[in-house]
Amino acid sequence: MQKPAEPSSLSPALCGIPLMEVTAALEKEGTQEEGRYWVQCFSSSSRELLVWRTLAIVLGLSQAVLVLMMVLQLRLCSQCSQQEGQTGLAPTSSMKDTAEPSINPQWANLSGEGNGTEWCPLNWVLHRGKCYYFSKEERNWNRSREDCREKDSDLLVIKDQEERDFIKNRKQNNHHWIGLHIPALGNSSKWVDGSSFINGTLFSVSTGMGRCVSVANGHYDSDSCNNVANWICQKKAGKGGKSLSAEGKC
């Protein structure tokens, strides 16, 4: 039987046997014991090699999974970035409308008073920085005021003689509610803006049992607030290139 390579050419530590013990065993037992040593060494080395190979395979698979997850994450991030870029470069129609305001077709440029152009909604009349709406419907005083408020305005408040004459010159044959009334808990007439009214100063109101005032052709009458009539709304005019009301209610 041919003798294998010297034990010193391999590492006995891998077989779990110290070098000195291996050498002594070989010298004492001879060839038979030497063969047993090599069988034990090769068997132990094979087991250790199998364990290390298994660990290497597991680590390799783990790294491959991590790399795959990183690649997928990078692709998802790239797609998200592209979508955000497209959203920023292609604004919706509503965004365009906000970014590029245009003149509301329901508003009409009727005057150039003051420092800038003044505007009123369609079917409103511009006069001295104010817009006036003369209704074609008939309602009681409270419902008439509700309609004015829905139009971002209120019933007419006459501030001076010029405004009084403007209303008179409109030559409205039908009675129109204005913002003058006697509050439920009061005895004196007040405008809807809270200011007081003294009868006979700007105009005179015919006495009656009513608590609300209407006007027709320059004549002012007190009447029951439950009666129906046309009405006059009033609000400030818009100035500059933008309208006062985005809806342009009329």
KEFI-781738 format. One line per 4 residues: number of its first residue (from 0); their letters; for each residue x, y, z negated of N, C-alpha, C, O. Coordinates in nm, 2 decimals, decimal comma. Layout:
% KEFI-781738
NUM> a> X:Y:Z:X:Y:Z:X:Y:Z:X:Y:Z; ...
END
This chain:
% KEFI-781738
0> mqkp> 0,09:-0,12:0,00:0,00:0,00:0,00:0,09:0,12:0,00:0,18:0,14:-0,08; 0,06:0,21:0,09:0,14:0,33:0,11:0,10:0,43:0,00:-0,02:0,45:-0,03; 0,20:0,49:-0,06:0,18:0,58:-0,17:0,13:0,71:-0,12:0,19:0,77:-0,02; 0,02:0,77:-0,18:-0,02:0,90:-0,14:0,07:1,01:-0,18:0,18:0,99:-0,24
4> aeps> 0,04:1,13:-0,14:0,13:1,24:-0,16:0,15:1,26:-0,31:0,06:1,22:-0,39; 0,26:1,32:-0,34:0,29:1,35:-0,48:0,18:1,43:-0,55:0,12:1,52:-0,49; 0,14:1,39:-0,68:0,04:1,46:-0,74:0,07:1,61:-0,75:-0,03:1,69:-0,76; 0,19:1,65:-0,75:0,22:1,79:-0,77:0,18:1,87:-0,65:0,17:1,99:-0,65
8> slsp> 0,16:1,80:-0,53:0,12:1,88:-0,41:-0,03:1,92:-0,42:-0,07:2,01:-0,34; -0,11:1,86:-0,51:-0,25:1,90:-0,54:-0,25:1,97:-0,67:-0,16:1,97:-0,75; -0,36:2,03:-0,70:-0,38:2,10:-0,83:-0,46:2,00:-0,92:-0,58:1,99:-0,90; -0,39:1,94:-1,02:-0,47:1,85:-1,11:-0,57:1,93:-1,19:-0,66:1,86:-1,24
12> alcg> -0,55:2,06:-1,21:-0,65:2,13:-1,28:-0,79:2,12:-1,22:-0,89:2,13:-1,29; -0,80:2,11:-1,09:-0,92:2,10:-1,02:-0,99:1,97:-1,06:-1,12:1,96:-1,05; -0,92:1,86:-1,10:-0,97:1,74:-1,14:-1,00:1,73:-1,29:-1,05:1,63:-1,34; -0,97:1,84:-1,36:-1,00:1,84:-1,50:-0,89:1,77:-1,58:-0,92:1,73:-1,70
16> iplm> -0,77:1,73:-1,52:-0,67:1,66:-1,59:-0,54:1,74:-1,60:-0,49:1,79:-1,49; -0,48:1,76:-1,71:-0,35:1,83:-1,72:-0,24:1,77:-1,64:-0,24:1,64:-1,63; -0,15:1,84:-1,59:-0,04:1,79:-1,51:0,04:1,69:-1,58:0,08:1,59:-1,52; 0,08:1,72:-1,71:0,17:1,63:-1,78:0,11:1,49:-1,80:0,17:1,39:-1,79
20> evta> -0,03:1,49:-1,83:-0,09:1,36:-1,85:-0,10:1,28:-1,73:-0,08:1,16:-1,73; -0,12:1,35:-1,61:-0,13:1,28:-1,49:0,01:1,21:-1,46:0,02:1,10:-1,42; 0,12:1,29:-1,48:0,25:1,23:-1,45:0,28:1,11:-1,54:0,34:1,02:-1,49; 0,25:1,12:-1,67:0,27:1,01:-1,76:0,19:0,89:-1,72:0,24:0,78:-1,73
24> alek> 0,07:0,91:-1,68:-0,01:0,80:-1,64:0,04:0,73:-1,52:0,03:0,60:-1,51; 0,09:0,80:-1,43:0,15:0,75:-1,30:0,27:0,66:-1,33:0,29:0,55:-1,28; 0,36:0,72:-1,42:0,48:0,65:-1,45:0,45:0,52:-1,53:0,52:0,42:-1,51; 0,35:0,52:-1,61:0,32:0,40:-1,69:0,24:0,29:-1,62:0,27:0,17:-1,63
28> egtq> 0,14:0,33:-1,55:0,04:0,23:-1,49:0,09:0,19:-1,35:0,05:0,08:-1,30; 0,16:0,28:-1,28:0,20:0,24:-1,15:0,10:0,27:-1,04:0,02:0,37:-1,06; 0,10:0,19:-0,94:0,02:0,22:-0,82:-0,12:0,21:-0,84:-0,20:0,30:-0,80; -0,17:0,11:-0,92:-0,32:0,10:-0,94:-0,37:0,22:-1,01:-0,48:0,27:-0,97
32> eegr> -0,31:0,26:-1,11:-0,36:0,38:-1,19:-0,35:0,50:-1,11:-0,43:0,59:-1,12; -0,25:0,51:-1,02:-0,23:0,62:-0,93:-0,35:0,63:-0,84:-0,40:0,74:-0,81; -0,39:0,52:-0,79:-0,51:0,52:-0,69:-0,63:0,56:-0,76:-0,71:0,64:-0,71; -0,65:0,51:-0,89:-0,77:0,56:-0,96:-0,77:0,71:-0,98:-0,87:0,77:-0,97
36> ywvq> -0,65:0,76:-1,01:-0,64:0,91:-1,03:-0,69:0,98:-0,90:-0,77:1,08:-0,91; -0,64:0,94:-0,79:-0,67:1,01:-0,66:-0,82:0,99:-0,63:-0,88:1,09:-0,58; -0,88:0,88:-0,66:-1,02:0,86:-0,64:-1,10:0,96:-0,72:-1,19:1,03:-0,68; -1,06:0,97:-0,85:-1,12:1,06:-0,94:-1,10:1,20:-0,90:-1,20:1,28:-0,90
40> cfss> -0,99:1,24:-0,85:-0,96:1,37:-0,81:-1,04:1,41:-0,69:-1,10:1,52:-0,68; -1,04:1,32:-0,59:-1,12:1,35:-0,46:-1,27:1,36:-0,49:-1,33:1,45:-0,44; -1,32:1,28:-0,58:-1,46:1,28:-0,61:-1,50:1,41:-0,68:-1,60:1,47:-0,65; -1,41:1,45:-0,78:-1,44:1,58:-0,85:-1,43:1,70:-0,76:-1,51:1,79:-0,76
44> ssre> -1,33:1,70:-0,67:-1,31:1,81:-0,57:-1,43:1,82:-0,48:-1,47:1,93:-0,45; -1,48:1,70:-0,44:-1,60:1,70:-0,34:-1,72:1,77:-0,41:-1,79:1,85:-0,35; -1,74:1,73:-0,54:-1,85:1,79:-0,61:-1,84:1,94:-0,63:-1,93:2,01:-0,60; -1,72:1,98:-0,66:-1,70:2,13:-0,68:-1,71:2,20:-0,54:-1,77:2,31:-0,54
48> llvw> -1,66:2,13:-0,44:-1,67:2,20:-0,30:-1,82:2,21:-0,26:-1,86:2,31:-0,20; -1,90:2,10:-0,30:-2,04:2,11:-0,26:-2,11:2,22:-0,34:-2,20:2,29:-0,28; -2,08:2,24:-0,47:-2,14:2,35:-0,55:-2,10:2,48:-0,49:-2,19:2,57:-0,48; -1,98:2,50:-0,46:-1,93:2,63:-0,40:-2,00:2,66:-0,27:-2,04:2,77:-0,23
52> rtla> -2,01:2,55:-0,18:-2,08:2,57:-0,05:-2,22:2,61:-0,07:-2,28:2,70:0,00; -2,29:2,54:-0,17:-2,43:2,58:-0,20:-2,45:2,72:-0,24:-2,53:2,79:-0,20; -2,36:2,76:-0,33:-2,36:2,90:-0,38:-2,34:3,00:-0,27:-2,40:3,11:-0,26; -2,24:2,97:-0,18:-2,21:3,05:-0,07:-2,33:3,07:0,03:-2,36:3,17:0,08
56> ivlg> -2,40:2,95:0,05:-2,52:2,96:0,14:-2,63:3,04:0,08:-2,69:3,13:0,14; -2,65:3,03:-0,06:-2,75:3,11:-0,12:-2,72:3,25:-0,12:-2,81:3,34:-0,09; -2,60:3,29:-0,15:-2,56:3,43:-0,14:-2,57:3,48:0,00:-2,61:3,60:0,02; -2,53:3,40:0,10:-2,55:3,45:0,24:-2,69:3,48:0,28:-2,72:3,58:0,34
60> lsqa> -2,78:3,38:0,24:-2,92:3,41:0,27:-2,98:3,53:0,20:-3,05:3,60:0,25; -2,93:3,55:0,07:-2,98:3,67:0,00:-2,93:3,80:0,07:-3,01:3,89:0,08; -2,81:3,80:0,11:-2,76:3,92:0,18:-2,84:3,94:0,31:-2,87:4,05:0,35; -2,87:3,83:0,38:-2,94:3,84:0,51:-3,08:3,90:0,48:-3,13:3,98:0,56
64> vlvl> -3,14:3,85:0,37:-3,28:3,91:0,34:-3,27:4,05:0,31:-3,35:4,13:0,35; -3,17:4,09:0,23:-3,15:4,24:0,19:-3,13:4,32:0,32:-3,18:4,43:0,33; -3,04:4,27:0,41:-3,02:4,35:0,53:-3,14:4,36:0,61:-3,17:4,47:0,67; -3,22:4,25:0,62:-3,35:4,26:0,70:-3,45:4,36:0,64:-3,51:4,43:0,71
68> mmvl> -3,45:4,36:0,50:-3,54:4,46:0,44:-3,50:4,60:0,46:-3,58:4,69:0,48; -3,37:4,62:0,46:-3,31:4,76:0,49:-3,35:4,80:0,63:-3,38:4,92:0,65; -3,33:4,71:0,73:-3,36:4,74:0,87:-3,51:4,78:0,88:-3,54:4,88:0,95; -3,60:4,70:0,82:-3,74:4,73:0,83:-3,77:4,86:0,76:-3,86:4,94:0,82
72> qlrl> -3,71:4,89:0,65:-3,74:5,02:0,58:-3,69:5,13:0,67:-3,76:5,24:0,68; -3,58:5,12:0,73:-3,53:5,23:0,82:-3,62:5,25:0,94:-3,64:5,36:0,98; -3,67:5,14:0,99:-3,77:5,16:1,11:-3,89:5,23:1,06:-3,94:5,32:1,13; -3,95:5,19:0,94:-4,07:5,26:0,89:-4,04:5,40:0,87:-4,13:5,49:0,90
76> csqc> -3,93:5,44:0,81:-3,90:5,58:0,79:-3,88:5,65:0,92:-3,93:5,77:0,93; -3,82:5,59:1,02:-3,81:5,65:1,15:-3,94:5,68:1,21:-3,96:5,79:1,27; -4,04:5,58:1,20:-4,17:5,61:1,26:-4,24:5,72:1,18:-4,31:5,80:1,25; -4,23:5,72:1,05:-4,30:5,83:0,97:-4,24:5,96:1,01:-4,32:6,06:1,02
80> sqqe> -4,11:5,97:1,03:-4,05:6,10:1,07:-4,10:6,15:1,21:-4,13:6,26:1,23; -4,11:6,05:1,30:-4,16:6,09:1,43:-4,31:6,14:1,43:-4,34:6,23:1,49; -4,39:6,07:1,34:-4,53:6,11:1,33:-4,54:6,25:1,27:-4,62:6,33:1,31; -4,46:6,28:1,17:-4,46:6,41:1,10:-4,41:6,52:1,20:-4,47:6,63:1,21
84> gqtg> -4,31:6,48:1,29:-4,27:6,58:1,38:-4,37:6,61:1,49:-4,39:6,72:1,53; -4,44:6,50:1,53:-4,55:6,53:1,63:-4,66:6,61:1,57:-4,72:6,69:1,64; -4,69:6,58:1,44:-4,80:6,66:1,37:-4,76:6,81:1,36:-4,84:6,90:1,38; -4,63:6,83:1,33:-4,59:6,97:1,32:-4,58:7,05:1,46:-4,60:7,17:1,46
88> lapt> -4,55:6,97:1,57:-4,54:7,03:1,70:-4,67:7,04:1,77:-4,68:7,12:1,86; -4,77:6,96:1,73:-4,90:6,96:1,80:-5,01:7,00:1,71:-5,08:6,91:1,66; -5,03:7,13:1,67:-5,13:7,16:1,58:-5,27:7,13:1,64:-5,29:7,13:1,76; -5,36:7,10:1,54:-5,50:7,08:1,59:-5,57:7,21:1,63:-5,51:7,31:1,62
92> ssmk> -5,69:7,19:1,69:-5,76:7,31:1,74:-5,79:7,40:1,63:-5,79:7,52:1,64; -5,83:7,34:1,51:-5,86:7,43:1,39:-5,74:7,51:1,35:-5,75:7,63:1,31; -5,62:7,45:1,35:-5,50:7,52:1,32:-5,47:7,63:1,42:-5,43:7,74:1,38; -5,49:7,60:1,55:-5,47:7,71:1,65:-5,57:7,82:1,63:-5,53:7,94:1,64
96> dtae> -5,69:7,79:1,59:-5,79:7,90:1,57:-5,74:7,99:1,45:-5,76:8,11:1,45; -5,68:7,92:1,35:-5,64:8,00:1,23:-5,51:8,08:1,27:-5,50:8,20:1,22; -5,42:8,02:1,34:-5,30:8,09:1,37:-5,31:8,20:1,47:-5,24:8,30:1,47; -5,41:8,19:1,56:-5,43:8,29:1,67:-5,57:8,34:1,66:-5,66:8,30:1,74
100> psin> -5,60:8,43:1,56:-5,73:8,48:1,55:-5,77:8,57:1,67:-5,69:8,64:1,72; -5,89:8,55:1,71:-5,94:8,63:1,83:-6,06:8,71:1,78:-6,12:8,68:1,68; -6,10:8,80:1,86:-6,21:8,89:1,83:-6,34:8,81:1,84:-6,37:8,74:1,94; -6,42:8,81:1,73:-6,55:8,74:1,73:-6,64:8,80:1,83:-6,67:8,92:1,83
104> pqwa> -6,69:8,72:1,93:-6,78:8,77:2,03:-6,91:8,83:1,97:-6,98:8,90:2,04; -6,94:8,79:1,85:-7,07:8,84:1,79:-7,05:8,98:1,73:-7,14:9,04:1,68; -6,93:9,03:1,74:-6,90:9,17:1,69:-6,89:9,26:1,81:-6,84:9,22:1,92; -6,93:9,39:1,79:-6,92:9,48:1,90:-6,84:9,60:1,86:-6,86:9,66:1,75
108> nlsg> -6,74:9,65:1,94:-6,67:9,77:1,91:-6,75:9,89:1,95:-6,76:9,92:2,06; -6,81:9,96:1,85:-6,90:10,06:1,88:-6,84:10,20:1,85:-6,89:10,30:1,90; -6,73:10,21:1,78:-6,68:10,34:1,74:-6,53:10,33:1,71:-6,48:10,22:1,68; -6,47:10,45:1,71:-6,33:10,45:1,67:-6,31:10,55:1,56:-6,20:10,61:1,55
112> egng> -6,40:10,56:1,47:-6,39:10,65:1,35:-6,27:10,61:1,26:-6,24:10,49:1,26; -6,22:10,70:1,19:-6,12:10,68:1,09:-5,99:10,64:1,15:-5,96:10,68:1,26; -5,90:10,57:1,07:-5,77:10,53:1,12:-5,77:10,41:1,21:-5,67:10,40:1,29; -5,87:10,33:1,21:-5,87:10,21:1,29:-6,01:10,19:1,35:-6,11:10,26:1,32
116> tewc> -6,02:10,10:1,45:-6,14:10,07:1,51:-6,24:10,00:1,41:-6,20:9,92:1,33; -6,36:10,04:1,42:-6,46:9,98:1,32:-6,55:9,88:1,40:-6,58:9,90:1,52; -6,60:9,78:1,32:-6,67:9,67:1,38:-6,80:9,64:1,30:-6,80:9,66:1,18; -6,90:9,60:1,37:-7,02:9,55:1,31:-7,07:9,42:1,38:-7,04:9,40:1,50
120> plnw> -7,14:9,33:1,31:-7,19:9,21:1,37:-7,29:9,24:1,48:-7,34:9,35:1,49; -7,31:9,15:1,57:-7,41:9,16:1,67:-7,55:9,19:1,61:-7,58:9,13:1,51; -7,62:9,28:1,67:-7,76:9,32:1,63:-7,75:9,41:1,51:-7,86:9,44:1,45; -7,64:9,46:1,47:-7,62:9,56:1,36:-7,59:9,69:1,43:-7,54:9,69:1,54
124> vlhr> -7,62:9,80:1,36:-7,59:9,93:1,41:-7,48:10,00:1,33:-7,49:10,00:1,20; -7,38:10,05:1,39:-7,27:10,11:1,32:-7,29:10,26:1,31:-7,34:10,33:1,40; -7,27:10,31:1,19:-7,29:10,46:1,16:-7,20:10,50:1,04:-7,22:10,45:0,93; -7,11:10,58:1,07:-7,02:10,64:0,96:-6,96:10,54:0,87:-6,97:10,55:0,75
128> gkcy> -6,90:10,44:0,93:-6,83:10,34:0,85:-6,92:10,23:0,79:-6,87:10,15:0,71; -7,05:10,23:0,82:-7,14:10,13:0,76:-7,21:10,06:0,88:-7,23:10,11:0,99; -7,26:9,94:0,85:-7,34:9,86:0,94:-7,48:9,85:0,89:-7,50:9,82:0,77; -7,58:9,87:0,98:-7,72:9,86:0,94:-7,79:9,75:1,02:-7,77:9,74:1,14
132> yfsk> -7,87:9,68:0,95:-7,95:9,57:1,02:-8,10:9,60:0,99:-8,14:9,60:0,88; -8,17:9,61:1,10:-8,32:9,63:1,09:-8,39:9,50:1,14:-8,38:9,46:1,25; -8,45:9,44:1,04:-8,51:9,31:1,06:-8,63:9,32:1,16:-8,70:9,42:1,17; -8,66:9,21:1,22:-8,78:9,19:1,30:-8,88:9,11:1,24:-9,00:9,10:1,28
136> eern> -8,84:9,04:1,13:-8,93:8,96:1,05:-8,99:9,04:0,94:-8,95:9,15:0,91; -9,09:8,98:0,87:-9,15:9,04:0,75:-9,14:8,95:0,63:-9,18:8,83:0,65; -9,10:9,00:0,52:-9,09:8,92:0,40:-9,12:9,02:0,28:-9,13:9,14:0,30; -9,14:8,96:0,16:-9,16:9,04:0,04:-9,02:9,10:0,00:-8,92:9,06:0,06
140> wnrs> -9,03:9,19:-0,09:-8,90:9,26:-0,13:-8,79:9,17:-0,17:-8,68:9,18:-0,13; -8,82:9,07:-0,26:-8,72:8,98:-0,31:-8,66:8,89:-0,20:-8,54:8,87:-0,20; -8,74:8,84:-0,12:-8,69:8,75:-0,01:-8,61:8,83:0,09:-8,52:8,79:0,15; -8,65:8,96:0,11:-8,58:9,05:0,20:-8,44:9,07:0,15:-8,34:9,07:0,22
144> redc> -8,43:9,09:0,02:-8,30:9,11:-0,04:-8,21:8,98:-0,03:-8,09:8,99:-0,01; -8,27:8,87:-0,05:-8,20:8,74:-0,04:-8,14:8,73:0,10:-8,03:8,69:0,12; -8,22:8,77:0,20:-8,16:8,76:0,34:-8,04:8,85:0,36:-7,95:8,81:0,42; -8,05:8,97:0,30:-7,94:9,06:0,31:-7,81:9,00:0,24:-7,70:9,01:0,30
148> rekd> -7,83:8,94:0,13:-7,72:8,89:0,06:-7,66:8,77:0,14:-7,54:8,75:0,13; -7,74:8,69:0,21:-7,69:8,59:0,29:-7,60:8,64:0,40:-7,52:8,57:0,46; -7,62:8,77:0,44:-7,55:8,83:0,54:-7,43:8,92:0,48:-7,38:9,00:0,55; -7,39:8,88:0,36:-7,29:8,96:0,29:-7,32:9,11:0,28:-7,23:9,19:0,30
152> sdll> -7,44:9,14:0,25:-7,48:9,28:0,25:-7,59:9,29:0,14:-7,60:9,20:0,06; -7,66:9,41:0,14:-7,77:9,43:0,04:-7,87:9,52:0,11:-7,84:9,58:0,21; -7,98:9,54:0,04:-8,08:9,63:0,10:-8,02:9,77:0,10:-7,93:9,81:0,02; -8,08:9,85:0,19:-8,03:9,99:0,21:-8,02:10,08:0,08:-8,12:10,08:0,01
156> vikd> -7,91:10,14:0,06:-7,90:10,25:-0,04:-7,86:10,38:0,03:-7,76:10,39:0,09; -7,94:10,48:0,02:-7,92:10,60:0,09:-7,84:10,69:-0,01:-7,89:10,72:-0,12; -7,73:10,74:0,04:-7,64:10,82:-0,05:-7,64:10,97:-0,02:-7,61:11,04:-0,11; -7,68:11,01:0,10:-7,68:11,16:0,12:-7,78:11,19:0,23:-7,85:11,10:0,29
160> qeer> -7,80:11,32:0,26:-7,90:11,36:0,36:-7,87:11,32:0,50:-7,96:11,29:0,57; -7,74:11,31:0,53:-7,70:11,26:0,67:-7,75:11,12:0,69:-7,80:11,09:0,80; -7,73:11,04:0,59:-7,77:10,90:0,60:-7,93:10,89:0,60:-7,98:10,81:0,67; -7,99:10,98:0,52:-8,14:10,98:0,52:-8,19:11,02:0,66:-8,28:10,96:0,71
164> dfik> -8,12:11,12:0,73:-8,17:11,16:0,86:-8,14:11,05:0,96:-8,22:11,04:1,06; -8,03:10,98:0,95:-8,00:10,87:1,04:-8,11:10,77:1,04:-8,16:10,72:1,14; -8,16:10,73:0,92:-8,27:10,63:0,90:-8,40:10,69:0,96:-8,47:10,62:1,03; -8,42:10,82:0,94:-8,54:10,88:0,99:-8,54:10,88:1,14:-8,65:10,86:1,20
168> nrkq> -8,43:10,91:1,20:-8,42:10,92:1,35:-8,43:10,78:1,42:-8,45:10,78:1,54; -8,43:10,68:1,34:-8,45:10,55:1,40:-8,59:10,53:1,45:-8,62:10,44:1,53; -8,68:10,61:1,39:-8,83:10,61:1,43:-8,88:10,47:1,42:-8,94:10,41:1,52; -8,87:10,41:1,30:-8,93:10,28:1,28:-9,08:10,30:1,23:-9,11:10,35:1,13
172> nnhh> -9,17:10,26:1,32:-9,31:10,27:1,29:-9,36:10,18:1,18:-9,44:10,21:1,10; -9,29:10,06:1,17:-9,33:9,96:1,07:-9,26:10,00:0,94:-9,15:10,05:0,94; -9,32:9,96:0,83:-9,25:9,98:0,70:-9,14:9,89:0,68:-9,15:9,77:0,71; -9,03:9,94:0,63:-8,91:9,86:0,60:-8,87:9,87:0,45:-8,86:9,98:0,40
176> wigl> -8,85:9,76:0,39:-8,80:9,76:0,25:-8,66:9,82:0,24:-8,58:9,79:0,33; -8,64:9,90:0,14:-8,50:9,95:0,11:-8,46:9,91:-0,03:-8,54:9,85:-0,10; -8,34:9,94:-0,07:-8,29:9,89:-0,20:-8,33:9,98:-0,31:-8,25:10,00:-0,41; -8,45:10,04:-0,31:-8,49:10,12:-0,42:-8,61:10,05:-0,49:-8,71:10,02:-0,42
180> hipa> -8,61:10,04:-0,62:-8,72:9,97:-0,69:-8,72:10,01:-0,84:-8,62:10,07:-0,89; -8,82:9,98:-0,91:-8,83:9,99:-1,05:-8,81:9,86:-1,12:-8,89:9,77:-1,10; -8,69:9,84:-1,19:-8,67:9,71:-1,25:-8,78:9,66:-1,34:-8,85:9,75:-1,39; -8,79:9,53:-1,36:-8,90:9,48:-1,44:-8,90:9,53:-1,59:-9,00:9,55:-1,65
184> lgns> -8,78:9,56:-1,64:-8,77:9,61:-1,78:-8,74:9,76:-1,78:-8,68:9,80:-1,88; -8,78:9,83:-1,68:-8,75:9,97:-1,68:-8,87:10,05:-1,63:-8,97:10,00:-1,58; -8,86:10,18:-1,64:-8,97:10,27:-1,60:-8,92:10,37:-1,49:-9,00:10,44:-1,44; -8,79:10,37:-1,47:-8,74:10,47:-1,37:-8,68:10,39:-1,25:-8,63:10,28:-1,26
188> skwv> -8,69:10,45:-1,13:-8,64:10,39:-1,01:-8,49:10,38:-1,01:-8,42:10,47:-1,05; -8,44:10,27:-0,95:-8,29:10,25:-0,94:-8,26:10,18:-0,81:-8,34:10,11:-0,75; -8,14:10,22:-0,76:-8,10:10,15:-0,64:-8,04:10,01:-0,67:-8,01:9,99:-0,79; -8,03:9,93:-0,57:-7,98:9,79:-0,60:-7,83:9,79:-0,64:-7,78:9,69:-0,70
192> dgss> -7,76:9,90:-0,62:-7,62:9,91:-0,66:-7,61:9,96:-0,81:-7,50:9,97:-0,86; -7,72:9,98:-0,87:-7,72:10,02:-1,01:-7,73:10,17:-1,03:-7,75:10,22:-1,14; -7,72:10,25:-0,93:-7,73:10,40:-0,94:-7,87:10,44:-0,96:-7,96:10,38:-0,91; -7,89:10,56:-1,02:-8,02:10,61:-1,05:-8,07:10,69:-0,93:-8,00:10,74:-0,85
196> fing> -8,20:10,71:-0,93:-8,27:10,78:-0,82:-8,36:10,89:-0,89:-8,44:10,85:-0,98; -8,35:11,01:-0,85:-8,43:11,12:-0,90:-8,53:11,16:-0,78:-8,48:11,21:-0,68; -8,65:11,14:-0,80:-8,75:11,16:-0,70:-8,75:11,31:-0,66:-8,75:11,40:-0,75; -8,75:11,34:-0,53:-8,75:11,48:-0,49:-8,62:11,53:-0,45:-8,61:11,64:-0,40
200> tlfs> -8,51:11,46:-0,48:-8,38:11,51:-0,44:-8,35:11,49:-0,30:-8,35:11,58:-0,22; -8,32:11,36:-0,26:-8,29:11,33:-0,12:-8,42:11,32:-0,05:-8,43:11,36:0,07; -8,52:11,26:-0,11:-8,65:11,24:-0,05:-8,75:11,22:-0,16:-8,72:11,19:-0,28; -8,88:11,23:-0,13:-8,99:11,20:-0,23:-9,06:11,07:-0,20:-9,08:11,04:-0,08
204> vstg> -9,09:11,00:-0,30:-9,16:10,87:-0,29:-9,30:10,90:-0,34:-9,33:10,95:-0,45; -9,40:10,86:-0,25:-9,54:10,87:-0,29:-9,57:10,78:-0,41:-9,52:10,67:-0,42; -9,64:10,84:-0,50:-9,67:10,76:-0,63:-9,77:10,66:-0,60:-9,86:10,67:-0,51; -9,76:10,55:-0,67:-9,85:10,43:-0,65:-9,83:10,33:-0,76:-9,75:10,36:-0,85
208> mgrc> -9,90:10,22:-0,75:-9,89:10,12:-0,85:-9,77:10,02:-0,82:-9,74:9,94:-0,91; -9,71:10,03:-0,71:-9,60:9,94:-0,67:-9,47:9,98:-0,74:-9,45:10,09:-0,79; -9,38:9,88:-0,74:-9,25:9,90:-0,80:-9,13:9,89:-0,70:-9,02:9,90:-0,73; -9,17:9,87:-0,57:-9,07:9,86:-0,47:-9,10:9,97:-0,36:-9,21:10,00:-0,34
212> vsva> -8,99:10,02:-0,29:-9,01:10,13:-0,20:-8,98:10,08:-0,06:-8,88:10,00:-0,03; -9,06:10,13:0,04:-9,04:10,10:0,18:-9,04:10,24:0,25:-9,09:10,34:0,20; -8,98:10,24:0,37:-8,98:10,36:0,45:-9,03:10,33:0,59:-9,01:10,22:0,65; -9,10:10,43:0,65:-9,15:10,43:0,79:-9,15:10,57:0,84:-9,23:10,65:0,79
216> nghy> -9,07:10,59:0,95:-9,07:10,72:1,01:-9,04:10,84:0,91:-9,10:10,94:0,92; -8,95:10,81:0,82:-8,90:10,91:0,72:-8,99:10,93:0,61:-8,97:11,01:0,52; -9,10:10,85:0,59:-9,19:10,86:0,48:-9,16:10,74:0,39:-9,15:10,62:0,43; -9,15:10,77:0,26:-9,12:10,67:0,16:-9,24:10,64:0,07:-9,30:10,73:0,01
220> dsds> -9,27:10,51:0,05:-9,39:10,48:-0,02:-9,36:10,37:-0,12:-9,28:10,28:-0,09; -9,42:10,38:-0,24:-9,40:10,27:-0,34:-9,51:10,17:-0,31:-9,63:10,21:-0,29; -9,48:10,04:-0,32:-9,58:9,94:-0,29:-9,55:9,82:-0,37:-9,45:9,81:-0,44; -9,64:9,72:-0,37:-9,62:9,60:-0,44:-9,51:9,52:-0,38:-9,50:9,50:-0,26
224> cnnv> -9,42:9,47:-0,47:-9,30:9,40:-0,42:-9,34:9,27:-0,36:-9,26:9,20:-0,28; -9,47:9,22:-0,38:-9,51:9,10:-0,32:-9,56:9,11:-0,18:-9,58:9,01:-0,10; -9,59:9,24:-0,14:-9,63:9,26:0,00:-9,52:9,23:0,10:-9,40:9,24:0,06; -9,56:9,20:0,22:-9,45:9,17:0,32:-9,43:9,29:0,41:-9,52:9,37:0,44
228> anwi> -9,31:9,31:0,45:-9,27:9,42:0,54:-9,13:9,38:0,60:-9,07:9,28:0,57; -9,09:9,46:0,70:-8,95:9,45:0,75:-8,86:9,50:0,65:-8,90:9,55:0,54; -8,73:9,49:0,67:-8,63:9,54:0,58:-8,51:9,59:0,65:-8,48:9,56:0,76; -8,42:9,66:0,57:-8,30:9,72:0,62:-8,18:9,67:0,53:-8,18:9,70:0,41
232> cqkk> -8,09:9,60:0,60:-7,97:9,56:0,52:-7,85:9,66:0,56:-7,86:9,73:0,66; -7,76:9,67:0,47:-7,65:9,76:0,48:-7,52:9,70:0,42:-7,52:9,64:0,32; -7,41:9,73:0,49:-7,28:9,69:0,44:-7,17:9,77:0,51:-7,19:9,84:0,61; -7,05:9,76:0,46:-6,94:9,84:0,52:-6,90:9,77:0,65:-6,90:9,65:0,67
236> agkg> -6,85:9,86:0,74:-6,81:9,81:0,87:-6,67:9,75:0,86:-6,59:9,79:0,77; -6,64:9,66:0,95:-6,51:9,60:0,95:-6,41:9,70:1,03:-6,46:9,77:1,11; -6,28:9,69:0,99:-6,19:9,78:1,05:-6,07:9,70:1,11:-6,04:9,59:1,06; -6,01:9,76:1,21:-5,89:9,69:1,27:-5,93:9,59:1,37:-6,04:9,59:1,42
240> gksl> -5,84:9,49:1,40:-5,86:9,39:1,50:-5,94:9,27:1,45:-5,97:9,18:1,53; -5,98:9,27:1,32:-6,05:9,15:1,27:-6,19:9,20:1,22:-6,20:9,31:1,17; -6,28:9,11:1,23:-6,42:9,14:1,19:-6,43:9,13:1,04:-6,35:9,07:0,98; -6,53:9,20:0,99:-6,55:9,20:0,84:-6,60:9,07:0,80:-6,57:9,02:0,69
244> saeg> -6,68:9,00:0,88:-6,74:8,87:0,84:-6,70:8,77:0,94:-6,72:8,79:1,06; -6,64:8,66:0,89:-6,60:8,55:0,98:-6,71:8,49:1,05:-6,70:8,44:1,17; -6,83:8,48:0,99:-6,94:8,41:1,05:-7,01:8,50:1,15:-7,08:8,46:1,24; -7,00:8,64:1,13:-7,07:8,73:1,21:-7,22:8,71:1,20:-7,29:8,71:1,30
248> kc> -7,27:8,69:1,08:-7,41:8,66:1,06:-7,50:8,78:1,10:-7,46:8,89:1,09; -7,61:8,75:1,16:-7,70:8,85:1,21:-7,84:8,82:1,17:-7,94:8,89:1,21
END
